[in-house]
Amino acid sequence: MCSAEPINCFPMLVNILSNTFLKLFNSTALIRVWSEPFYSTQSLEVKSDIFFICLSYMLILAAGLPPHFAVSSMEDYKVKSVH
């Protein structure tokens, strides 16, 4: 009925319990419960903006990593360290 994650299972449990209590009191109404744990954007412009921000961040990060490894290797060479 629901997955094992509590964020998905709790709304289902509330729904089952509330509808059970309504049926106990001879009511014909139903309560519907839903969960949307993650923010979802419907706008294509917002999605593309988020994509380009993440892409530019990853490119800057990728450009900075190789010099870091090169500098650490040169320091190891100067000190004559052996792994």
LINDAHU-V694747 format. One record per helix or strand of 3 or more residues. SS is the DSSP state (hx for helix, st for strand). FROM is the first residue (numbers start at 1). TO is the last residue. If there is no record, write none. Layout:
ss=SS from=FROM to=TO
ss=SS from=FROM to=TO
//
This chain:
ss=hx from=6 to=24
ss=hx from=44 to=79
//
